[in-house]
Amino acid sequence: MRSLFKRTYKWGKRGFKLALFGLIAGVVLTIGVLIAAVIQGPPSLTTEQNTVFYGSDGEIIGEDQGAEERYWIDIDDMPESLKDATLAIEDRRFYNHFGFDFKRIAGAALTDLKQMRMAEGASTITQQYARNLYLSHDKTWTRKLHEAMYALRLEIFYNKDEILEGYLNTIYYGHGAYGVEAASRYYFDKNAEELSLKEASMLAGIPKGPSYYSPLDNEENAEERQELILTEMENNGYITPSEKEAAVTASITYADPDKSEEKEIAPYFQDQVVTEAAGILDVSREEIESGGFHIHTTLKEDHQNILEEKVKKNIPAEEEIQVAAAVMDDQTGAITAMIGGKDYEESPYNRATQAERPVGSTIKPFLYYAALQEGYSPVTMIESKPTEFEVSGKSEPYAPTNFNGKFADKPITMAQALAISDNIYAVSTHMDIGPEKLVRTLQDFGIDKQFKPNPSLALGYSSVSLLDMVTAYGKLVQGTESISGHTVSKITDQHGSVLYEYEPVYDKGKAIDKKTAFAVTHMMTGMFDSGLTPTTQTSPVHQSTAN
């Protein structure tokens, strides 16, 4: 008897030690997991999202997306009925647990043990969100452990509303629609905030099995699950019996998924916006297109419409000739309209920004700006007659001519030369002040290329993009280097945080003299002034072939 008592005492003592050891080990393990979760920091709450473009009036002009339709909206912009329906069917104790519903886990584990497989899930919204963001949907214990760690990190670093907001913005609703906003637009052609209880409860049932519960594919399955959700909402106090009855009997209208898309507004302009935004944020174009940004642009739709109408009117569709045009507000540098070709669908190559062409006599105002800086004046006289210019390293002289070979055959002023686009005056001035002066001047005006300082540069035989020339003229008109041609005025993330806002940049190293710029722009009006253009009966002067 005594021996049996001793053995029982020893076993009890050993059991107590084992239990104590297990408790300590559990506490240590729990602390270790928490420390590991904290060290890893907060996981990102976002996935790919549609990037939205706005015109200067704040209206949406277009969207870019990644592989699927995605939007991010604030939880306050989601209808209560949608949030309640989701909680009722997916995780009714969401606001009362720390990422794991142990009651559901115990029930699911018992079922899994009985069937010797992972037959039943008990994932909370937090766990589902973790899986959607970071993991595959494989039913393995390894994935479950990773999911648990991510869920723990989410619960540590974010509050419940932030987690629910992220979940509802990323969950898959079928047909390529991720998140409630994309789903609402796809199924009902309306914003999520406009959803009725009937529509919200229908959407809430889809994520369980997007192909099985899509009302467009399996209306009967979808309606059965919707009725279950409405019942759960009533049982959990989210809606009253009368509200449930009203939702059950209400009619529902679905959008036509095959409806034709509206014509894209200013596609060449939007393409430039993506390029510009990528440079501003130092990311790839793909990251801009699927980053969920809200990009406010400088586009004025009335300017764009006028520009497109002019192109259609003056360039026949059957002609192979292409076109490039841009409109800029010379007060701010904002590009308000842009065309990079006749048809974006046929040719997305943007000739306004990507193509470089000889600019001809449009370069001359910058030449005369350089000359004024070197001591010339608007009344400096040079004879307009056939002239040969010796070029260092060349055996043959450079002999420019005017349109139709006509010359004034007498001295003319700089103002007159600019008005009639006289090539002899231009090259004479260019060679006199030194060709490198024009190169540096072009760089000061934002045309930062490695031009060869040869005589023909004065006549615009070097190539420049249209957008660069438009920007340079904006600087000339305003007499300041701060003007910069731009299509992006502001960029925010999906939460409305401002990432970028356009501000003029002053570069003292490329300062433009306002008085000299004014003198040049005033001379440019000379072609409209009567009596300024020197003409004779025998030697009329025409516009340069470099135009």
C-alpha positions as CSV (number, residue, x, y, z in Angstrom):
1,M,0.0,0.0,0.0
2,R,2.8,2.4,0.9
3,S,4.6,1.5,-2.3
4,L,1.5,2.3,-4.3
5,F,1.2,5.6,-2.6
6,K,4.9,6.4,-3.3
7,R,4.4,5.6,-7.0
8,T,1.3,7.7,-7.3
9,Y,3.1,10.6,-5.6
10,K,6.0,10.3,-8.0
11,W,3.7,10.2,-11.0
12,G,1.7,13.2,-9.7
13,K,4.9,15.1,-9.1
14,R,6.2,14.2,-12.6
15,G,2.9,15.2,-14.2
16,F,2.9,18.5,-12.4
17,K,6.5,19.2,-13.6
18,L,5.5,18.3,-17.1
19,A,2.5,20.5,-17.0
20,L,4.5,23.4,-15.6
21,F,7.2,22.9,-18.2
22,G,4.5,22.8,-20.9
23,L,3.0,26.0,-19.6
24,I,6.3,27.8,-19.5
25,A,7.2,26.5,-23.0
26,G,3.8,27.8,-24.2
27,V,4.4,31.2,-22.7
28,V,7.9,31.4,-24.1
29,L,6.7,30.3,-27.5
30,T,3.8,32.8,-27.4
31,I,6.2,35.6,-26.4
32,G,8.6,34.5,-29.1
33,V,5.9,34.6,-31.8
34,L,4.8,38.0,-30.7
35,I,8.3,39.3,-30.7
36,A,8.9,37.9,-34.2
37,A,5.6,39.5,-35.4
38,V,6.6,42.9,-34.0
39,I,10.1,42.7,-35.5
40,Q,8.8,41.9,-38.9
41,G,6.7,45.1,-38.7
42,P,3.4,46.0,-40.3
43,P,2.6,44.2,-43.6
44,S,1.4,46.3,-46.5
45,L,-2.4,46.6,-46.7
46,T,-2.5,47.1,-50.5
47,T,-2.4,45.1,-53.7
48,E,-2.6,46.3,-57.3
49,Q,-5.3,48.9,-57.8
50,N,-6.7,50.8,-60.8
51,T,-5.1,54.2,-61.3
52,V,-7.6,57.0,-62.0
53,F,-6.9,60.1,-64.1
54,Y,-8.7,63.4,-63.7
55,G,-8.9,66.4,-66.0
56,S,-8.3,69.9,-64.8
57,D,-12.0,70.2,-63.9
58,G,-11.8,67.2,-61.5
59,E,-13.8,64.9,-63.8
60,I,-12.5,61.4,-64.5
61,I,-11.0,61.1,-68.0
62,G,-9.7,57.6,-67.8
63,E,-8.3,54.7,-65.8
64,D,-5.4,52.3,-66.0
65,Q,-5.3,48.9,-64.4
66,G,-3.1,45.9,-63.8
67,A,-4.3,42.4,-64.6
68,E,-7.7,43.0,-63.0
69,E,-10.3,45.7,-62.1
70,R,-9.4,47.1,-58.7
71,Y,-10.2,50.2,-56.8
72,W,-9.7,51.3,-53.2
73,I,-12.4,53.2,-51.4
74,D,-12.5,54.4,-47.8
75,I,-14.5,52.3,-45.3
76,D,-16.7,55.3,-44.6
77,D,-17.7,55.3,-48.3
78,M,-19.0,51.7,-48.1
79,P,-22.7,51.2,-47.2
80,E,-23.3,49.8,-43.7
81,S,-25.5,47.1,-45.3
82,L,-22.5,45.7,-47.2
83,K,-20.2,45.7,-44.1
84,D,-22.9,44.1,-42.0
85,A,-23.7,41.5,-44.6
86,T,-20.1,40.5,-44.9
87,L,-19.6,40.3,-41.1
88,A,-22.8,38.3,-40.6
89,I,-21.8,35.6,-43.1
90,E,-18.0,35.6,-42.8
91,D,-17.0,36.6,-39.3
92,R,-19.6,37.9,-36.9
93,R,-17.2,38.0,-34.0
94,F,-14.7,40.0,-36.0
95,Y,-14.6,43.0,-33.6
96,N,-14.2,40.8,-30.6
97,H,-11.3,38.6,-31.5
98,F,-7.6,39.1,-32.1
99,G,-7.5,37.7,-35.6
100,F,-8.5,34.1,-34.6
101,D,-11.9,32.8,-33.7
102,F,-10.9,29.9,-31.4
103,K,-14.5,28.6,-31.1
104,R,-14.7,28.2,-34.8
105,I,-11.2,26.8,-35.0
106,A,-12.0,24.1,-32.5
107,G,-15.2,23.1,-34.4
108,A,-13.3,23.0,-37.7
109,A,-10.4,21.0,-36.2
110,L,-12.8,18.4,-34.9
111,T,-14.4,18.0,-38.3
112,D,-11.0,17.8,-39.9
113,L,-9.9,15.1,-37.5
114,K,-13.0,13.1,-38.1
115,Q,-12.5,13.2,-41.9
116,M,-8.7,13.0,-41.7
117,R,-8.4,16.0,-44.1
118,M,-8.7,19.8,-44.1
119,A,-12.4,19.7,-44.9
120,E,-13.7,22.7,-43.1
121,G,-12.3,26.2,-42.8
122,A,-12.6,28.6,-39.8
123,S,-10.7,31.6,-41.2
124,T,-11.6,35.0,-39.9
125,I,-11.7,38.0,-42.0
126,T,-8.2,38.9,-40.8
127,Q,-6.9,35.5,-41.9
128,Q,-8.7,35.7,-45.3
129,Y,-7.2,39.1,-45.8
130,A,-3.7,37.8,-45.0
131,R,-4.2,35.0,-47.5
132,N,-5.5,37.2,-50.2
133,L,-2.6,39.6,-49.8
134,Y,0.4,37.4,-49.3
135,L,-0.3,33.7,-49.8
136,S,-1.7,31.0,-52.1
137,H,-5.0,29.3,-51.4
138,D,-3.4,25.8,-51.0
139,K,-4.9,23.8,-48.1
140,T,-1.6,22.9,-46.4
141,W,-0.5,23.3,-42.8
142,T,2.6,25.3,-43.9
143,R,0.4,27.9,-45.6
144,K,-1.9,28.0,-42.5
145,L,1.1,28.8,-40.3
146,H,2.2,31.6,-42.6
147,E,-1.3,32.9,-42.7
148,A,-1.5,32.9,-38.9
149,M,1.7,34.9,-38.7
150,Y,0.5,37.5,-41.2
151,A,-2.9,37.7,-39.5
152,L,-1.2,38.3,-36.1
153,R,0.9,41.1,-37.7
154,L,-2.2,42.7,-39.2
155,E,-3.9,42.6,-35.8
156,I,-0.9,44.1,-34.0
157,F,-0.3,47.0,-36.3
158,Y,-3.8,47.9,-37.6
159,N,-7.1,48.6,-36.1
160,K,-10.3,46.6,-37.0
161,D,-11.7,49.2,-39.4
162,E,-8.4,49.3,-41.3
163,I,-8.4,45.5,-41.7
164,L,-12.0,45.4,-42.8
165,E,-11.4,48.2,-45.2
166,G,-8.5,46.4,-46.7
167,Y,-10.4,43.1,-46.9
168,L,-13.4,44.6,-48.7
169,N,-11.1,46.4,-51.1
170,T,-9.2,43.2,-52.1
171,I,-11.5,40.2,-51.9
172,Y,-12.4,38.6,-55.2
173,Y,-16.0,38.9,-56.4
174,G,-15.6,37.1,-59.7
175,H,-15.4,38.2,-63.4
176,G,-12.0,39.9,-62.8
177,A,-13.5,42.3,-60.1
178,Y,-11.4,42.7,-56.9
179,G,-12.9,44.7,-54.1
180,V,-16.4,46.1,-53.5
181,E,-16.1,49.1,-55.8
182,A,-15.0,47.1,-58.8
183,A,-17.7,44.5,-58.0
184,S,-20.4,47.1,-57.6
185,R,-19.5,48.7,-60.9
186,Y,-19.4,45.4,-62.7
187,Y,-22.6,43.8,-61.4
188,F,-24.8,46.9,-60.9
189,D,-23.0,49.8,-62.8
190,K,-22.9,52.0,-59.8
191,N,-20.6,53.0,-57.0
192,A,-20.5,50.9,-53.9
193,E,-21.8,53.7,-51.7
194,E,-25.1,53.5,-53.7
195,L,-25.8,49.8,-53.1
196,S,-29.2,48.8,-51.7
197,L,-29.5,46.1,-49.0
198,K,-30.7,43.7,-51.7
199,E,-27.6,44.4,-53.8
200,A,-25.2,44.5,-50.9
201,S,-26.3,41.1,-49.6
202,M,-26.0,39.6,-53.1
203,L,-22.4,40.8,-53.4
204,A,-21.5,39.6,-49.9
205,G,-22.3,36.0,-50.9
206,I,-20.1,35.9,-53.9
207,P,-16.6,35.6,-52.4
208,K,-17.5,32.2,-50.9
209,G,-17.3,30.8,-54.4
210,P,-17.2,33.5,-57.2
211,S,-18.0,31.1,-60.0
212,Y,-20.6,29.2,-58.0
213,Y,-22.4,32.2,-56.5
214,S,-22.1,34.8,-59.3
215,P,-25.7,35.9,-60.0
216,L,-24.7,36.3,-63.6
217,D,-23.6,32.7,-63.9
218,N,-25.8,30.9,-61.3
219,E,-28.6,33.1,-60.2
220,E,-30.4,30.3,-58.3
221,N,-27.3,29.6,-56.1
222,A,-26.7,33.3,-55.6
223,E,-30.2,33.9,-54.5
224,E,-30.1,31.0,-52.0
225,R,-26.9,32.3,-50.5
226,Q,-28.3,35.9,-50.4
227,E,-31.3,34.7,-48.4
228,L,-29.0,32.9,-46.0
229,I,-27.1,36.1,-45.5
230,L,-30.2,38.1,-44.9
231,T,-31.3,35.6,-42.3
232,E,-27.9,35.8,-40.6
233,M,-28.2,39.6,-40.6
234,E,-31.6,39.4,-38.9
235,N,-30.4,36.8,-36.4
236,N,-27.4,39.0,-35.4
237,G,-29.4,42.2,-35.1
238,Y,-28.1,44.0,-38.2
239,I,-31.5,44.3,-39.8
240,T,-35.1,44.0,-38.6
241,P,-37.6,41.4,-39.9
242,S,-39.4,44.0,-42.0
243,E,-36.1,45.1,-43.6
244,K,-35.3,41.6,-44.4
245,E,-38.7,41.0,-46.0
246,A,-38.4,44.2,-48.0
247,A,-34.9,43.1,-49.3
248,V,-36.2,39.6,-50.2
249,T,-39.1,41.0,-52.3
250,A,-37.2,43.9,-53.8
251,S,-36.3,43.8,-57.5
252,I,-32.7,43.8,-58.7
253,T,-31.2,44.9,-62.0
254,Y,-27.8,43.8,-63.2
255,A,-25.5,45.7,-65.5
256,D,-24.8,44.4,-69.0
257,P,-21.3,43.1,-68.9
258,D,-21.0,43.3,-72.7
259,K,-21.9,47.0,-72.9
260,S,-19.6,48.9,-75.2
261,E,-16.9,51.0,-73.6
262,E,-16.9,54.7,-74.1
263,K,-14.2,56.2,-76.3
264,E,-11.1,57.0,-74.3
265,I,-10.5,60.6,-73.8
266,A,-7.1,62.0,-75.1
267,P,-5.3,58.6,-75.1
268,Y,-1.9,60.2,-76.2
269,F,-2.2,62.7,-73.4
270,Q,-3.0,59.9,-70.9
271,D,0.0,57.9,-72.1
272,Q,2.2,60.9,-71.5
273,V,0.7,61.3,-68.0
274,V,1.7,57.7,-67.1
275,T,5.3,58.4,-68.4
276,E,5.5,61.6,-66.5
277,A,4.1,60.2,-63.3
278,A,6.5,57.3,-63.4
279,G,9.4,59.7,-63.6
280,I,8.0,61.8,-60.8
281,L,7.6,58.9,-58.4
282,D,10.6,57.0,-59.7
283,V,8.7,53.8,-60.5
284,S,7.9,51.8,-63.6
285,R,5.0,52.5,-65.9
286,E,3.5,49.2,-64.8
287,E,3.6,50.3,-61.2
288,I,1.8,53.5,-62.1
289,E,-0.9,51.7,-64.0
290,S,-1.7,49.3,-61.2
291,G,-0.7,51.4,-58.2
292,G,-4.1,52.7,-57.3
293,F,-3.0,56.3,-57.7
294,H,-5.3,59.3,-58.3
295,I,-3.5,61.5,-60.8
296,H,-4.8,65.0,-61.4
297,T,-3.9,66.2,-64.9
298,T,-3.9,69.5,-66.7
299,L,-6.2,68.3,-69.5
300,K,-9.0,70.7,-70.6
301,E,-11.5,68.6,-72.6
302,D,-12.7,71.6,-74.6
303,H,-9.2,72.2,-75.8
304,Q,-8.7,68.6,-76.6
305,N,-12.0,68.4,-78.6
306,I,-11.1,71.5,-80.7
307,L,-7.6,70.1,-81.4
308,E,-9.1,66.7,-82.5
309,E,-11.7,68.4,-84.7
310,K,-9.0,70.5,-86.4
311,V,-7.0,67.4,-87.2
312,K,-10.0,65.6,-88.7
313,K,-10.9,68.6,-90.7
314,N,-7.5,69.3,-92.2
315,I,-5.9,65.8,-92.5
316,P,-8.0,63.3,-94.4
317,A,-8.3,59.9,-92.8
318,E,-7.1,58.1,-95.9
319,E,-3.9,60.1,-95.9
320,E,-0.8,58.3,-94.5
321,I,0.5,61.5,-93.1
322,Q,0.6,61.6,-89.3
323,V,0.2,64.6,-86.9
324,A,1.4,65.9,-83.6
325,A,0.1,68.8,-81.6
326,A,0.1,70.2,-78.1
327,V,-1.6,73.2,-76.4
328,M,0.2,74.8,-73.4
329,D,-0.9,77.4,-70.9
330,D,2.1,79.8,-71.1
331,Q,1.2,81.2,-67.7
332,T,1.7,77.9,-65.9
333,G,3.3,75.4,-68.4
334,A,0.2,73.2,-68.1
335,I,-0.4,71.1,-71.2
336,T,-4.1,71.3,-71.8
337,A,-4.4,69.2,-75.0
338,M,-2.2,66.8,-76.9
339,I,-2.4,64.7,-80.0
340,G,0.4,62.3,-80.9
341,G,-1.1,60.8,-84.1
342,K,-4.3,60.4,-86.0
343,D,-5.5,57.2,-84.3
344,Y,-4.2,55.8,-81.0
345,E,-5.6,52.4,-81.6
346,E,-3.7,52.0,-84.9
347,S,-0.5,53.7,-83.7
348,P,0.1,54.5,-80.0
349,Y,3.5,56.0,-80.8
350,N,3.3,59.5,-79.4
351,R,4.8,61.8,-82.0
352,A,4.3,64.8,-79.7
353,T,6.7,63.5,-77.1
354,Q,8.7,60.5,-78.6
355,A,9.3,61.7,-82.2
356,E,12.0,64.2,-82.9
357,R,11.9,66.2,-86.1
358,P,13.9,69.1,-87.6
359,V,12.3,72.3,-86.2
360,G,13.2,74.7,-89.0
361,S,12.9,78.4,-88.4
362,T,11.1,77.9,-85.1
363,I,14.7,77.8,-83.7
364,K,15.5,81.4,-84.8
365,P,13.9,83.3,-81.8
366,F,16.4,81.4,-79.6
367,L,19.2,82.3,-81.9
368,Y,18.3,86.0,-81.7
369,Y,17.9,85.8,-77.9
370,A,21.5,84.6,-77.8
371,A,22.6,87.4,-80.1
372,L,20.9,90.0,-78.0
373,Q,22.7,88.6,-75.0
374,E,26.0,89.1,-77.0
375,G,25.4,92.8,-77.7
376,Y,23.2,92.7,-80.8
377,S,20.0,94.8,-80.9
378,P,16.7,94.5,-82.8
379,V,18.0,97.1,-85.3
380,T,21.5,95.6,-85.9
381,M,21.9,95.5,-89.7
382,I,23.2,92.7,-91.8
383,E,23.0,92.5,-95.6
384,S,20.6,89.9,-97.0
385,K,22.3,88.6,-100.1
386,P,23.7,85.2,-101.4
387,T,26.6,84.4,-99.0
388,E,29.0,81.5,-98.6
389,F,30.3,80.7,-95.1
390,E,33.6,79.0,-94.5
391,V,33.3,76.1,-92.1
392,S,36.3,74.7,-90.2
393,G,37.2,71.2,-91.4
394,K,35.0,71.4,-94.5
395,S,36.4,71.7,-98.0
396,E,33.1,73.2,-99.3
397,P,31.6,76.4,-97.9
398,Y,28.1,76.5,-96.5
399,A,25.7,78.4,-98.8
400,P,22.2,78.7,-97.4
401,T,19.4,80.3,-99.4
402,N,16.0,81.8,-98.9
403,F,12.7,80.5,-100.2
404,N,12.7,80.6,-104.0
405,G,16.2,82.0,-103.8
406,K,15.0,85.5,-103.1
407,F,16.9,88.0,-101.1
408,A,16.4,91.6,-99.9
409,D,19.8,92.5,-101.5
410,K,20.3,95.2,-98.9
411,P,21.0,95.5,-95.2
412,I,18.0,94.5,-92.9
413,T,17.5,94.6,-89.2
414,M,17.2,91.7,-86.8
415,A,13.5,92.5,-86.4
416,Q,13.0,92.4,-90.1
417,A,15.1,89.2,-90.5
418,L,12.9,87.5,-87.9
419,A,9.7,88.7,-89.5
420,I,10.6,87.3,-92.9
421,S,12.7,84.4,-91.6
422,D,15.8,85.4,-93.5
423,N,18.3,82.6,-93.5
424,I,21.4,84.7,-94.4
425,Y,20.9,87.0,-91.4
426,A,20.4,84.0,-89.2
427,V,23.5,82.1,-90.3
428,S,25.6,85.3,-90.3
429,T,24.6,86.0,-86.7
430,H,25.1,82.4,-85.7
431,M,28.6,82.3,-87.0
432,D,29.5,85.7,-85.6
433,I,28.5,85.0,-82.0
434,G,29.8,81.4,-82.2
435,P,27.6,78.3,-82.8
436,E,28.1,77.1,-79.2
437,K,26.2,80.1,-77.9
438,L,23.0,78.8,-79.5
439,V,23.6,75.3,-78.1
440,R,23.9,76.7,-74.6
441,T,20.8,78.9,-75.1
442,L,18.7,76.0,-76.2
443,Q,19.8,74.2,-73.0
444,D,18.8,77.2,-70.9
445,F,15.4,76.9,-72.4
446,G,15.1,73.3,-71.5
447,I,16.1,71.6,-74.8
448,D,18.9,69.7,-73.1
449,K,20.5,67.8,-76.1
450,Q,24.0,67.4,-77.4
451,F,23.6,69.6,-80.5
452,K,26.5,69.9,-82.9
453,P,27.4,73.6,-83.1
454,N,27.4,73.7,-86.9
455,P,26.1,76.5,-89.2
456,S,22.9,74.6,-90.1
457,L,21.8,74.6,-86.5
458,A,20.7,78.2,-87.0
459,L,18.1,77.0,-89.5
460,G,16.7,74.3,-87.4
461,Y,18.1,71.2,-89.2
462,S,18.6,69.5,-85.8
463,S,15.8,67.4,-84.4
464,V,13.7,68.3,-81.3
465,S,10.5,66.9,-79.9
466,L,7.3,68.9,-80.2
467,L,6.8,69.0,-76.4
468,D,10.3,70.3,-75.9
469,M,9.8,73.1,-78.4
470,V,6.4,74.0,-76.8
471,T,8.0,74.2,-73.4
472,A,10.9,76.3,-74.7
473,Y,8.4,78.8,-76.2
474,G,6.6,78.9,-72.9
475,K,9.8,79.9,-71.2
476,L,10.4,82.5,-73.9
477,V,6.9,84.0,-73.7
478,Q,7.0,84.3,-69.9
479,G,10.7,85.2,-69.7
480,T,11.4,82.7,-67.0
481,E,13.1,79.3,-66.7
482,S,10.4,78.2,-64.1
483,I,7.8,77.4,-66.8
484,S,7.9,73.6,-67.5
485,G,5.5,71.8,-69.8
486,H,3.7,69.3,-67.7
487,T,0.6,67.1,-67.7
488,V,0.5,66.1,-64.0
489,S,-0.6,68.6,-61.4
490,K,-1.0,66.3,-58.4
491,I,-0.7,62.7,-57.4
492,T,-2.4,61.1,-54.4
493,D,-2.5,57.5,-53.2
494,Q,-5.7,55.6,-52.8
495,H,-6.1,57.1,-49.3
496,G,-5.9,60.6,-50.5
497,S,-2.4,61.3,-49.2
498,V,-0.6,63.8,-51.5
499,L,2.5,62.2,-53.0
500,Y,3.3,65.1,-55.4
501,E,2.1,68.5,-56.4
502,Y,3.5,70.5,-59.2
503,E,5.5,73.6,-58.3
504,P,7.5,75.8,-60.6
505,V,11.3,75.2,-60.3
506,Y,13.8,78.0,-60.6
507,D,17.2,77.0,-61.9
508,K,19.7,79.8,-61.3
509,G,22.1,78.0,-63.5
510,K,19.8,78.4,-66.5
511,A,18.3,81.8,-65.7
512,I,16.4,83.5,-68.5
513,D,16.7,87.2,-68.9
514,K,13.1,88.6,-68.9
515,K,14.0,91.8,-70.8
516,T,15.8,89.9,-73.6
517,A,13.0,87.4,-73.8
518,F,10.4,90.2,-74.1
519,A,12.5,91.9,-76.9
520,V,12.4,88.6,-78.9
521,T,8.7,88.0,-78.4
522,H,8.0,91.6,-79.4
523,M,10.1,91.1,-82.6
524,M,8.1,88.0,-83.4
525,T,5.0,90.2,-83.9
526,G,6.8,91.9,-86.8
527,M,5.4,89.7,-89.5
528,F,2.0,91.2,-88.7
529,D,3.2,94.8,-88.7
530,S,2.7,96.8,-92.0
531,G,5.9,98.3,-93.4
532,L,8.3,96.2,-91.4
533,T,8.9,93.6,-94.1
534,P,11.4,94.9,-96.7
535,T,10.1,94.2,-100.2
536,T,10.9,95.5,-103.6
537,Q,9.3,94.9,-107.0
538,T,12.3,92.9,-108.3
539,S,13.4,91.1,-105.2
540,P,10.5,90.0,-103.0
541,V,11.5,88.2,-99.8
542,H,9.6,85.0,-98.9
543,Q,9.6,82.7,-96.0
544,S,12.6,80.4,-95.5
545,T,12.6,76.9,-96.8
546,A,13.6,75.9,-93.2
547,N,10.1,76.5,-92.0
